[in-house]
Amino acid sequence: MAKSYSDIHKESMDKIGVNDREEADRWMAYYAYRDNLDYRVLIDELGPEKAYKIYEKIWQTMAEELLDGIMETEGIDKIKSTADLEKISRHYWEAITCPYESEKTTETEHFGLIQACPYVEYLRETYGDDWLEKWGKDALAPCSINYYVKIADKMNRDGKVAPGLVVKADMDKFICTGDEKCRTRWWLEKT
């Protein structure tokens, strides 16, 4: 039987001598650098407007393509409650090593707080506060909002929501623009 990705990955990390924490730190630093580099190259080649459209499209496509696997991992066949939305939102954030906390969950609404973002902190250390705040306002915050809107759109479009319900999503706070925490909002509307 062939080895799984997880088995091969664990063996590789053991051979390198890296523990899970060190691996997560390395992964996040590399990912933040690579994501930012991609965006800067797109700006240099295409200008800011076209660069942003492509950058956002990459993130939106990733958000949509990951949804099925996340729902399966979380044991969710159809979204029936804000508890389901909380699980999905938590999964997206914690996959990129961002601690997630439920601020408030009611029958119709879920607010999630992202307490820290290693991605943003790496960018802050590398490029400085002024640069991060500008990039946060110009790209990261609007892209993050549209990332969650796209997830909700896919849920609704692809029949992943229980009959009679529609999912909506938004974000209103961002560490990358100077807020203490990021905040997502998911809500259910009846059709």
C-alpha distance (Angstrom), angle and dihedral (degrees) to the residues before:
residue distance angle dihedral
M1 . . .
A2 3.80 . .
K3 3.78 118.6 .
S4 3.78 117.5 -105.8
Y5 3.77 123.3 -118.8
S6 3.83 88.5 -107.8
D7 3.81 92.6 54.2
I8 3.79 93.1 48.1
H9 3.79 91.4 45.3
K10 3.83 92.8 50.7
E11 3.81 91.6 48.1
S12 3.80 90.2 50.1
M13 3.80 93.2 50.0
D14 3.82 90.6 47.7
K15 3.82 90.5 51.9
I16 3.79 91.6 48.8
G17 3.80 90.2 46.8
V18 3.80 96.3 -124.7
N19 3.80 123.0 142.1
D20 3.80 124.4 -145.5
R21 3.82 93.7 -96.1
E22 3.80 93.7 50.2
E23 3.77 90.2 46.1
A24 3.81 92.0 51.6
D25 3.81 90.7 49.4
R26 3.80 92.1 49.1
W27 3.78 92.8 45.6
M28 3.80 93.5 50.3
A29 3.80 93.9 46.8
Y30 3.79 91.8 48.9
Y31 3.79 92.9 44.7
A32 3.80 93.8 48.6
Y33 3.80 90.7 48.7
R34 3.80 93.2 46.6
D35 3.81 94.6 46.2
N36 3.79 91.1 49.8
L37 3.80 92.5 44.8
D38 3.81 91.0 52.3
Y39 3.80 90.5 52.1
R40 3.82 93.9 47.3
V41 3.82 91.5 49.5
L42 3.80 90.6 49.2
I43 3.82 89.8 51.7
D44 3.82 91.4 49.3
E45 3.80 91.9 49.1
L46 3.81 102.5 36.5
G47 3.79 108.9 16.1
P48 3.81 126.4 -108.7
E49 3.82 99.6 -72.1
K50 3.81 97.8 51.0
A51 3.81 90.7 38.1
Y52 3.79 91.5 56.0
K53 3.80 92.6 48.7
I54 3.81 91.6 53.5
Y55 3.82 93.2 42.5
E56 3.80 91.0 51.0
K57 3.82 91.7 45.9
I58 3.82 90.4 54.6
W59 3.82 91.8 52.4
Q60 3.81 93.3 43.8
T61 3.80 91.8 49.9
M62 3.80 90.5 49.5
A63 3.81 90.7 49.6
E64 3.79 92.0 52.0
E65 3.80 95.5 43.6
L66 3.82 93.4 51.1
L67 3.82 95.8 50.5
D68 3.82 99.0 83.4
G69 3.80 93.1 50.9
I70 3.80 92.5 46.0
M71 3.81 92.5 50.3
E72 3.80 90.4 48.5
T73 3.82 92.4 48.1
E74 3.81 90.3 49.3
G75 3.82 92.2 47.5
I76 3.80 94.1 -118.0
D77 3.79 116.9 144.7
K78 3.82 96.4 169.5
I79 3.78 128.1 6.8
K80 3.78 105.7 -112.7
S81 3.80 103.4 156.3
T82 3.76 146.7 19.6
A83 3.82 86.4 -104.4
D84 3.82 86.6 66.6
L85 3.80 90.3 49.3
E86 3.80 90.3 49.9
K87 3.83 91.3 53.8
I88 3.79 91.7 49.3
S89 3.80 94.3 46.3
R90 3.80 91.9 46.9
H91 3.82 90.1 51.0
Y92 3.81 93.7 52.9
W93 3.82 92.5 49.9
E94 3.78 99.4 40.3
A95 3.82 90.3 49.2
I96 3.81 86.4 69.1
T97 3.84 92.6 45.0
C98 3.81 96.2 -102.1
P99 3.83 113.3 140.7
Y100 3.81 109.8 -125.4
E101 3.79 127.8 -154.8
S102 3.79 130.8 -178.1
E103 3.79 107.9 -121.8
K104 3.79 94.6 -178.5
T105 3.77 135.8 -13.7
T106 3.79 123.5 -174.1
E107 3.77 132.4 164.7
T108 3.81 91.0 -84.6
E109 3.81 106.0 24.4
H110 3.81 142.6 44.1
F111 3.81 126.3 -167.7
G112 3.79 117.2 -168.4
L113 3.79 126.5 -168.3
I114 3.77 124.1 -150.0
Q115 3.77 103.8 -153.2
A116 3.80 99.1 -169.6
C117 3.78 136.7 7.4
P118 3.81 116.2 -156.6
Y119 3.82 88.2 -171.1
V120 3.81 91.0 60.9
E121 3.81 93.6 41.4
Y122 3.80 90.9 53.4
L123 3.81 90.0 51.2
R124 3.82 90.5 47.0
E125 3.81 91.3 52.3
T126 3.79 92.6 45.4
Y127 3.80 102.4 41.6
G128 3.83 106.4 16.0
D129 3.80 136.8 -115.7
D130 3.80 98.1 -75.3
W131 3.78 93.7 51.5
L132 3.82 92.1 45.4
E133 3.80 93.6 49.9
K134 3.82 91.5 51.2
W135 3.81 93.5 46.1
G136 3.81 89.8 44.0
K137 3.80 92.2 54.8
D138 3.81 95.4 39.2
A139 3.80 99.4 43.6
L140 3.80 121.6 -8.6
A141 3.81 99.8 56.1
P142 3.83 97.8 43.7
C143 3.80 90.8 42.2
S144 3.82 90.7 50.9
I145 3.80 92.0 51.7
N146 3.79 91.5 50.3
Y147 3.82 91.1 44.9
Y148 3.80 90.2 62.5
V149 3.79 93.8 40.5
K150 3.82 88.2 54.9
I151 3.82 91.6 50.6
A152 3.81 90.1 52.1
D153 3.82 90.9 46.1
K154 3.81 90.9 52.9
M155 3.80 91.4 47.9
N156 3.80 90.4 54.1
R157 3.81 96.9 38.9
D158 3.81 96.7 47.2
G159 3.80 98.0 47.4
K160 3.81 95.3 -108.4
V161 3.80 92.1 134.0
A162 3.79 125.5 79.8
P163 3.82 114.0 -103.3
G164 3.79 114.0 -84.2
L165 3.81 94.5 27.8
V166 3.81 135.4 97.4
V167 3.81 124.1 -166.1
K168 3.82 122.0 -139.7
A169 3.80 128.4 -177.1
D170 3.78 139.7 -172.3
M171 3.80 143.2 156.3
D172 3.79 126.3 -138.1
K173 3.83 106.6 172.8
F174 3.79 129.5 52.8
I175 3.79 132.1 -173.9
C176 3.81 88.3 -153.9
T177 3.82 91.3 63.7
G178 3.79 96.3 46.1
D179 3.81 104.0 -85.0
E180 3.79 116.2 134.8
K181 3.83 91.4 -125.1
C182 3.78 139.0 8.5
R183 3.79 116.1 -115.4
T184 3.79 129.5 -158.3
R185 3.77 125.2 -167.5
W186 3.79 124.5 -158.4
W187 3.78 123.0 179.5
L188 3.75 140.7 176.7
E189 3.78 123.9 -135.4
K190 3.77 125.8 -170.2
T191 3.78 117.3 -123.5
